[in-house]
Amino acid sequence: MDYAPAISSILSPKYLSAFVKQQYQLDATTTCSVLKTGVNHSYLISTSDKKYVLRVYFLDWRTKNEIAEELKLLDQLQANGISVSFPIQDKNANYIQEISAIEGKRYAVLFSYAEGKTIRNPTKETCFTIGETMAKFHQLTVNKTVNRVHYNAKTLVSEAYISATKFFDNTTEEMAYYQRAEAIITSAFNTAKTEDLRTGIVHLDFWYENMKIKNESDITLFDFDNCGNGWLFLDISYCLMILFRNEPNKEVFKEKQTSFYHGYTSVNPISNEELKLIPYGGLAIWLHYNGIHIKRFNDFSNPFLSDEFLKYWIHTVKQWMEFNGIKI
């Protein structure tokens, strides 16, 4: 029977249950269910006494080498006491599986399950621990690199802006802001005092959806799918911007931001140059993810990406910049 080509598919949980049971020699009670569909698909794997998460990468989203670099980083973090969702080897000591889907070869990795809750609006005390956890991560990745993307003004914003000009109406107020923001970020990054900026491996997606919190202070990090190389303040920027977005009372946010900084600087100092650039880092990453929305319109963002969504996206980042005293 001939099949029409597909852009992407949601792999059958029944098939994956049998696949992981055989490949990882799990017990007969093993079940599989869809946990989350998104840029990649995540499945909950349950056995009689354990849980795991199987991530199935979209076709051609990450190369096998890029995935291997992500997993190598996770192994190093786990070995050095950072609580992360780490990759599990199969019966042949392999991390990366290859699955023949209808659209082509898909990669899959089994990860340990992160215990705890997803907390959208954490307390001041938890913000301290988030800052401390990030600092410990940066302590291990400073001056290191992975064989993946280097994040800078071009790869974060310029490429996203070019994509946006091909997707949205260029005459709108939001696109005018986008254009000004791209120019301002490029200028700020190009004129930065690089000798005062720490460089290393960054997570780049350090927000509440990618951490589980237990007992207010035990934090497990996961989803390093966007990890790469860049200035370490980028992780601080995005984390603080998300905290800002989710806390309606901005006076309370200031307290949480202070608590986060206290946690971070209890491990690592933050230079004045880094502090100066943190607002721009949040702006850059926020626009970068809009670029991913556009890139993945056909198989991920189609249900929500629209002119109305762009208004929300730009309005959110505009509030962040104005809170930091920067008008674009």
TORKOL-4160 file (C-alpha; in steps of 0.2 Angstrom, whole numbers, padded with zeros to 4 digits, m for minus):
328
<pt num="1" X="0000" Y="0000" Z="0000"/>
<pt num="2" X="0006" Y="0017" Z="m0005"/>
<pt num="3" X="0006" Y="0031" Z="0009"/>
<pt num="4" X="0006" Y="0050" Z="0006"/>
<pt num="5" X="0021" Y="0058" Z="0013"/>
<pt num="6" X="0020" Y="0066" Z="0030"/>
<pt num="7" X="0028" Y="0082" Z="0038"/>
<pt num="8" X="0026" Y="0074" Z="0055"/>
<pt num="9" X="0017" Y="0061" Z="0065"/>
<pt num="10" X="0013" Y="0057" Z="0083"/>
<pt num="11" X="0020" Y="0040" Z="0085"/>
<pt num="12" X="0009" Y="0027" Z="0093"/>
<pt num="13" X="0011" Y="0025" Z="0112"/>
<pt num="14" X="0007" Y="0006" Z="0110"/>
<pt num="15" X="0021" Y="0004" Z="0098"/>
<pt num="16" X="0033" Y="0014" Z="0109"/>
<pt num="17" X="0028" Y="0004" Z="0124"/>
<pt num="18" X="0034" Y="m0012" Z="0116"/>
<pt num="19" X="0049" Y="m0003" Z="0108"/>
<pt num="20" X="0056" Y="0003" Z="0125"/>
<pt num="21" X="0052" Y="m0013" Z="0134"/>
<pt num="22" X="0062" Y="m0023" Z="0122"/>
<pt num="23" X="0076" Y="m0010" Z="0119"/>
<pt num="24" X="0079" Y="m0006" Z="0138"/>
<pt num="25" X="0073" Y="m0022" Z="0145"/>
<pt num="26" X="0060" Y="m0015" Z="0155"/>
<pt num="27" X="0047" Y="m0026" Z="0164"/>
<pt num="28" X="0031" Y="m0033" Z="0157"/>
<pt num="29" X="0020" Y="m0019" Z="0166"/>
<pt num="30" X="0028" Y="m0006" Z="0155"/>
<pt num="31" X="0016" Y="0007" Z="0148"/>
<pt num="32" X="0017" Y="0022" Z="0137"/>
<pt num="33" X="0006" Y="0038" Z="0135"/>
<pt num="34" X="0008" Y="0055" Z="0127"/>
<pt num="35" X="0015" Y="0067" Z="0140"/>
<pt num="36" X="0017" Y="0083" Z="0129"/>
<pt num="37" X="0017" Y="0087" Z="0110"/>
<pt num="38" X="0027" Y="0102" Z="0105"/>
<pt num="39" X="0044" Y="0106" Z="0097"/>
<pt num="40" X="0047" Y="0088" Z="0101"/>
<pt num="41" X="0036" Y="0075" Z="0108"/>
<pt num="42" X="0037" Y="0068" Z="0125"/>
<pt num="43" X="0030" Y="0051" Z="0132"/>
<pt num="44" X="0028" Y="0045" Z="0149"/>
<pt num="45" X="0035" Y="0028" Z="0151"/>
<pt num="46" X="0029" Y="0019" Z="0167"/>
<pt num="47" X="0035" Y="0002" Z="0174"/>
<pt num="48" X="0030" Y="m0007" Z="0190"/>
<pt num="49" X="0042" Y="0004" Z="0200"/>
<pt num="50" X="0049" Y="0018" Z="0190"/>
<pt num="51" X="0044" Y="0032" Z="0178"/>
<pt num="52" X="0054" Y="0038" Z="0163"/>
<pt num="53" X="0052" Y="0051" Z="0149"/>
<pt num="54" X="0055" Y="0047" Z="0131"/>
<pt num="55" X="0058" Y="0061" Z="0120"/>
<pt num="56" X="0055" Y="0059" Z="0101"/>
<pt num="57" X="0064" Y="0072" Z="0091"/>
<pt num="58" X="0055" Y="0079" Z="0076"/>
<pt num="59" X="0062" Y="0075" Z="0059"/>
<pt num="60" X="0078" Y="0085" Z="0055"/>
<pt num="61" X="0076" Y="0096" Z="0070"/>
<pt num="62" X="0092" Y="0090" Z="0078"/>
<pt num="63" X="0106" Y="0081" Z="0070"/>
<pt num="64" X="0112" Y="0065" Z="0079"/>
<pt num="65" X="0128" Y="0074" Z="0084"/>
<pt num="66" X="0119" Y="0089" Z="0091"/>
<pt num="67" X="0109" Y="0077" Z="0102"/>
<pt num="68" X="0125" Y="0068" Z="0107"/>
<pt num="69" X="0132" Y="0084" Z="0113"/>
<pt num="70" X="0117" Y="0088" Z="0123"/>
<pt num="71" X="0117" Y="0071" Z="0131"/>
<pt num="72" X="0136" Y="0072" Z="0135"/>
<pt num="73" X="0133" Y="0089" Z="0144"/>
<pt num="74" X="0119" Y="0081" Z="0154"/>
<pt num="75" X="0131" Y="0066" Z="0159"/>
<pt num="76" X="0144" Y="0079" Z="0165"/>
<pt num="77" X="0131" Y="0089" Z="0175"/>
<pt num="78" X="0124" Y="0074" Z="0183"/>
<pt num="79" X="0142" Y="0068" Z="0187"/>
<pt num="80" X="0145" Y="0084" Z="0196"/>
<pt num="81" X="0130" Y="0085" Z="0207"/>
<pt num="82" X="0118" Y="0095" Z="0196"/>
<pt num="83" X="0100" Y="0088" Z="0197"/>
<pt num="84" X="0095" Y="0085" Z="0179"/>
<pt num="85" X="0084" Y="0073" Z="0170"/>
<pt num="86" X="0098" Y="0062" Z="0163"/>
<pt num="87" X="0099" Y="0050" Z="0148"/>
<pt num="88" X="0097" Y="0031" Z="0150"/>
<pt num="89" X="0107" Y="0019" Z="0140"/>
<pt num="90" X="0098" Y="0004" Z="0132"/>
<pt num="91" X="0103" Y="m0014" Z="0133"/>
<pt num="92" X="0117" Y="m0011" Z="0120"/>
<pt num="93" X="0124" Y="0004" Z="0130"/>
<pt num="94" X="0117" Y="0017" Z="0117"/>
<pt num="95" X="0108" Y="0033" Z="0121"/>
<pt num="96" X="0100" Y="0038" Z="0104"/>
<pt num="97" X="0087" Y="0027" Z="0096"/>
<pt num="98" X="0083" Y="0028" Z="0078"/>
<pt num="99" X="0064" Y="0025" Z="0073"/>
<pt num="100" X="0058" Y="0024" Z="0056"/>
<pt num="101" X="0042" Y="0035" Z="0055"/>
<pt num="102" X="0031" Y="0038" Z="0041"/>
<pt num="103" X="0040" Y="0055" Z="0037"/>
<pt num="104" X="0057" Y="0048" Z="0039"/>
<pt num="105" X="0070" Y="0044" Z="0052"/>
<pt num="106" X="0066" Y="0050" Z="0070"/>
<pt num="107" X="0078" Y="0050" Z="0085"/>
<pt num="108" X="0073" Y="0046" Z="0102"/>
<pt num="109" X="0081" Y="0046" Z="0119"/>
<pt num="110" X="0075" Y="0039" Z="0136"/>
<pt num="111" X="0077" Y="0051" Z="0151"/>
<pt num="112" X="0076" Y="0049" Z="0170"/>
<pt num="113" X="0059" Y="0056" Z="0177"/>
<pt num="114" X="0060" Y="0073" Z="0186"/>
<pt num="115" X="0051" Y="0072" Z="0202"/>
<pt num="116" X="0041" Y="0087" Z="0209"/>
<pt num="117" X="0029" Y="0100" Z="0203"/>
<pt num="118" X="0029" Y="0113" Z="0189"/>
<pt num="119" X="0028" Y="0130" Z="0198"/>
<pt num="120" X="0023" Y="0144" Z="0187"/>
<pt num="121" X="0024" Y="0158" Z="0200"/>
<pt num="122" X="0037" Y="0153" Z="0213"/>
<pt num="123" X="0040" Y="0160" Z="0230"/>
<pt num="124" X="0054" Y="0172" Z="0235"/>
<pt num="125" X="0062" Y="0157" Z="0243"/>
<pt num="126" X="0061" Y="0146" Z="0228"/>
<pt num="127" X="0068" Y="0160" Z="0217"/>
<pt num="128" X="0083" Y="0160" Z="0228"/>
<pt num="129" X="0086" Y="0142" Z="0225"/>
<pt num="130" X="0083" Y="0144" Z="0206"/>
<pt num="131" X="0096" Y="0157" Z="0206"/>
<pt num="132" X="0108" Y="0146" Z="0216"/>
<pt num="133" X="0105" Y="0131" Z="0204"/>
<pt num="134" X="0108" Y="0141" Z="0189"/>
<pt num="135" X="0124" Y="0148" Z="0196"/>
<pt num="136" X="0130" Y="0130" Z="0200"/>
<pt num="137" X="0126" Y="0125" Z="0182"/>
<pt num="138" X="0136" Y="0140" Z="0176"/>
<pt num="139" X="0150" Y="0136" Z="0187"/>
<pt num="140" X="0152" Y="0120" Z="0178"/>
<pt num="141" X="0150" Y="0126" Z="0160"/>
<pt num="142" X="0159" Y="0143" Z="0161"/>
<pt num="143" X="0173" Y="0143" Z="0147"/>
<pt num="144" X="0167" Y="0127" Z="0140"/>
<pt num="145" X="0159" Y="0123" Z="0123"/>
<pt num="146" X="0148" Y="0111" Z="0115"/>
<pt num="147" X="0148" Y="0107" Z="0096"/>
<pt num="148" X="0132" Y="0116" Z="0094"/>
<pt num="149" X="0125" Y="0134" Z="0090"/>
<pt num="150" X="0134" Y="0149" Z="0096"/>
<pt num="151" X="0121" Y="0162" Z="0102"/>
<pt num="152" X="0124" Y="0180" Z="0097"/>
<pt num="153" X="0114" Y="0194" Z="0090"/>
<pt num="154" X="0113" Y="0186" Z="0073"/>
<pt num="155" X="0108" Y="0169" Z="0078"/>
<pt num="156" X="0096" Y="0175" Z="0092"/>
<pt num="157" X="0087" Y="0190" Z="0083"/>
<pt num="158" X="0093" Y="0194" Z="0066"/>
<pt num="159" X="0088" Y="0178" Z="0059"/>
<pt num="160" X="0072" Y="0178" Z="0068"/>
<pt num="161" X="0068" Y="0196" Z="0061"/>
<pt num="162" X="0071" Y="0190" Z="0043"/>
<pt num="163" X="0059" Y="0176" Z="0046"/>
<pt num="164" X="0046" Y="0187" Z="0053"/>
<pt num="165" X="0047" Y="0199" Z="0038"/>
<pt num="166" X="0042" Y="0184" Z="0027"/>
<pt num="167" X="0028" Y="0179" Z="0038"/>
<pt num="168" X="0020" Y="0194" Z="0045"/>
<pt num="169" X="0013" Y="0211" Z="0038"/>
<pt num="170" X="0028" Y="0222" Z="0039"/>
<pt num="171" X="0018" Y="0238" Z="0040"/>
<pt num="172" X="0011" Y="0234" Z="0058"/>
<pt num="173" X="0017" Y="0243" Z="0074"/>
<pt num="174" X="0023" Y="0226" Z="0081"/>
<pt num="175" X="0035" Y="0223" Z="0066"/>
<pt num="176" X="0042" Y="0241" Z="0067"/>
<pt num="177" X="0046" Y="0237" Z="0086"/>
<pt num="178" X="0054" Y="0220" Z="0080"/>
<pt num="179" X="0065" Y="0230" Z="0068"/>
<pt num="180" X="0070" Y="0243" Z="0081"/>
<pt num="181" X="0073" Y="0229" Z="0094"/>
<pt num="182" X="0084" Y="0219" Z="0082"/>
<pt num="183" X="0095" Y="0235" Z="0078"/>
<pt num="184" X="0096" Y="0239" Z="0097"/>
<pt num="185" X="0101" Y="0222" Z="0102"/>
<pt num="186" X="0114" Y="0221" Z="0089"/>
<pt num="187" X="0121" Y="0237" Z="0094"/>
<pt num="188" X="0121" Y="0233" Z="0113"/>
<pt num="189" X="0129" Y="0216" Z="0110"/>
<pt num="190" X="0142" Y="0223" Z="0098"/>
<pt num="191" X="0148" Y="0237" Z="0109"/>
<pt num="192" X="0148" Y="0226" Z="0125"/>
<pt num="193" X="0164" Y="0225" Z="0136"/>
<pt num="194" X="0167" Y="0207" Z="0132"/>
<pt num="195" X="0181" Y="0206" Z="0145"/>
<pt num="196" X="0168" Y="0208" Z="0158"/>
<pt num="197" X="0156" Y="0195" Z="0151"/>
<pt num="198" X="0157" Y="0176" Z="0156"/>
<pt num="199" X="0155" Y="0164" Z="0141"/>
<pt num="200" X="0151" Y="0146" Z="0141"/>
<pt num="201" X="0137" Y="0133" Z="0138"/>
<pt num="202" X="0120" Y="0140" Z="0141"/>
<pt num="203" X="0103" Y="0131" Z="0143"/>
<pt num="204" X="0094" Y="0146" Z="0134"/>
<pt num="205" X="0077" Y="0139" Z="0140"/>
<pt num="206" X="0078" Y="0141" Z="0159"/>
<pt num="207" X="0059" Y="0143" Z="0163"/>
<pt num="208" X="0046" Y="0135" Z="0174"/>
<pt num="209" X="0041" Y="0122" Z="0161"/>
<pt num="210" X="0059" Y="0115" Z="0161"/>
<pt num="211" X="0061" Y="0112" Z="0179"/>
<pt num="212" X="0052" Y="0102" Z="0193"/>
<pt num="213" X="0052" Y="0108" Z="0211"/>
<pt num="214" X="0050" Y="0097" Z="0226"/>
<pt num="215" X="0049" Y="0103" Z="0244"/>
<pt num="216" X="0051" Y="0121" Z="0238"/>
<pt num="217" X="0070" Y="0119" Z="0236"/>
<pt num="218" X="0074" Y="0103" Z="0227"/>
<pt num="219" X="0075" Y="0108" Z="0208"/>
<pt num="220" X="0078" Y="0096" Z="0194"/>
<pt num="221" X="0082" Y="0104" Z="0177"/>
<pt num="222" X="0077" Y="0096" Z="0160"/>
<pt num="223" X="0075" Y="0100" Z="0142"/>
<pt num="224" X="0092" Y="0105" Z="0136"/>
<pt num="225" X="0086" Y="0104" Z="0118"/>
<pt num="226" X="0091" Y="0122" Z="0115"/>
<pt num="227" X="0108" Y="0122" Z="0124"/>
<pt num="228" X="0122" Y="0130" Z="0115"/>
<pt num="229" X="0137" Y="0142" Z="0117"/>
<pt num="230" X="0135" Y="0160" Z="0123"/>
<pt num="231" X="0136" Y="0173" Z="0136"/>
<pt num="232" X="0130" Y="0166" Z="0153"/>
<pt num="233" X="0120" Y="0181" Z="0157"/>
<pt num="234" X="0108" Y="0175" Z="0143"/>
<pt num="235" X="0101" Y="0161" Z="0155"/>
<pt num="236" X="0098" Y="0174" Z="0169"/>
<pt num="237" X="0090" Y="0186" Z="0157"/>
<pt num="238" X="0077" Y="0174" Z="0151"/>
<pt num="239" X="0073" Y="0166" Z="0168"/>
<pt num="240" X="0070" Y="0184" Z="0175"/>
<pt num="241" X="0059" Y="0189" Z="0161"/>
<pt num="242" X="0048" Y="0174" Z="0163"/>
<pt num="243" X="0047" Y="0178" Z="0182"/>
<pt num="244" X="0042" Y="0195" Z="0177"/>
<pt num="245" X="0029" Y="0190" Z="0165"/>
<pt num="246" X="0021" Y="0178" Z="0177"/>
<pt num="247" X="0021" Y="0189" Z="0192"/>
<pt num="248" X="0007" Y="0202" Z="0190"/>
<pt num="249" X="0012" Y="0212" Z="0205"/>
<pt num="250" X="0029" Y="0220" Z="0199"/>
<pt num="251" X="0033" Y="0226" Z="0217"/>
<pt num="252" X="0033" Y="0207" Z="0222"/>
<pt num="253" X="0043" Y="0203" Z="0206"/>
<pt num="254" X="0057" Y="0215" Z="0212"/>
<pt num="255" X="0058" Y="0205" Z="0228"/>
<pt num="256" X="0059" Y="0189" Z="0219"/>
<pt num="257" X="0072" Y="0196" Z="0207"/>
<pt num="258" X="0082" Y="0202" Z="0222"/>
<pt num="259" X="0080" Y="0184" Z="0230"/>
<pt num="260" X="0086" Y="0176" Z="0213"/>
<pt num="261" X="0101" Y="0187" Z="0212"/>
<pt num="262" X="0105" Y="0183" Z="0231"/>
<pt num="263" X="0104" Y="0165" Z="0226"/>
<pt num="264" X="0115" Y="0166" Z="0211"/>
<pt num="265" X="0128" Y="0178" Z="0218"/>
<pt num="266" X="0130" Y="0166" Z="0233"/>
<pt num="267" X="0139" Y="0155" Z="0221"/>
<pt num="268" X="0145" Y="0166" Z="0206"/>
<pt num="269" X="0147" Y="0185" Z="0205"/>
<pt num="270" X="0138" Y="0195" Z="0191"/>
<pt num="271" X="0147" Y="0209" Z="0183"/>
<pt num="272" X="0140" Y="0226" Z="0181"/>
<pt num="273" X="0142" Y="0223" Z="0162"/>
<pt num="274" X="0131" Y="0208" Z="0163"/>
<pt num="275" X="0118" Y="0217" Z="0174"/>
<pt num="276" X="0117" Y="0230" Z="0161"/>
<pt num="277" X="0114" Y="0218" Z="0147"/>
<pt num="278" X="0102" Y="0207" Z="0156"/>
<pt num="279" X="0086" Y="0216" Z="0149"/>
<pt num="280" X="0093" Y="0215" Z="0131"/>
<pt num="281" X="0096" Y="0196" Z="0134"/>
<pt num="282" X="0078" Y="0193" Z="0138"/>
<pt num="283" X="0072" Y="0203" Z="0123"/>
<pt num="284" X="0084" Y="0194" Z="0112"/>
<pt num="285" X="0078" Y="0176" Z="0118"/>
<pt num="286" X="0060" Y="0181" Z="0117"/>
<pt num="287" X="0061" Y="0186" Z="0099"/>
<pt num="288" X="0072" Y="0171" Z="0095"/>
<pt num="289" X="0058" Y="0160" Z="0101"/>
<pt num="290" X="0046" Y="0169" Z="0089"/>
<pt num="291" X="0058" Y="0164" Z="0076"/>
<pt num="292" X="0056" Y="0146" Z="0081"/>
<pt num="293" X="0037" Y="0148" Z="0080"/>
<pt num="294" X="0039" Y="0154" Z="0062"/>
<pt num="295" X="0051" Y="0140" Z="0057"/>
<pt num="296" X="0040" Y="0127" Z="0064"/>
<pt num="297" X="0023" Y="0134" Z="0059"/>
<pt num="298" X="0018" Y="0118" Z="0049"/>
<pt num="299" X="0021" Y="0105" Z="0063"/>
<pt num="300" X="0021" Y="0115" Z="0079"/>
<pt num="301" X="0014" Y="0133" Z="0080"/>
<pt num="302" X="0000" Y="0132" Z="0067"/>
<pt num="303" X="m0014" Y="0132" Z="0081"/>
<pt num="304" X="m0008" Y="0149" Z="0088"/>
<pt num="305" X="0004" Y="0159" Z="0077"/>
<pt num="306" X="m0005" Y="0174" Z="0070"/>
<pt num="307" X="m0005" Y="0193" Z="0069"/>
<pt num="308" X="m0014" Y="0193" Z="0086"/>
<pt num="309" X="m0001" Y="0182" Z="0094"/>
<pt num="310" X="0012" Y="0193" Z="0088"/>
<pt num="311" X="0004" Y="0208" Z="0096"/>
<pt num="312" X="0004" Y="0198" Z="0113"/>
<pt num="313" X="0022" Y="0193" Z="0110"/>
<pt num="314" X="0028" Y="0210" Z="0107"/>
<pt num="315" X="0017" Y="0218" Z="0120"/>
<pt num="316" X="0025" Y="0206" Z="0133"/>
<pt num="317" X="0043" Y="0210" Z="0129"/>
<pt num="318" X="0039" Y="0229" Z="0128"/>
<pt num="319" X="0033" Y="0228" Z="0146"/>
<pt num="320" X="0049" Y="0220" Z="0151"/>
<pt num="321" X="0060" Y="0232" Z="0143"/>
<pt num="322" X="0050" Y="0247" Z="0149"/>
<pt num="323" X="0051" Y="0240" Z="0167"/>
<pt num="324" X="0070" Y="0240" Z="0165"/>
<pt num="325" X="0069" Y="0258" Z="0159"/>
<pt num="326" X="0072" Y="0255" Z="0141"/>
<pt num="327" X="0061" Y="0262" Z="0128"/>
<pt num="328" X="0062" Y="0255" Z="0110"/>
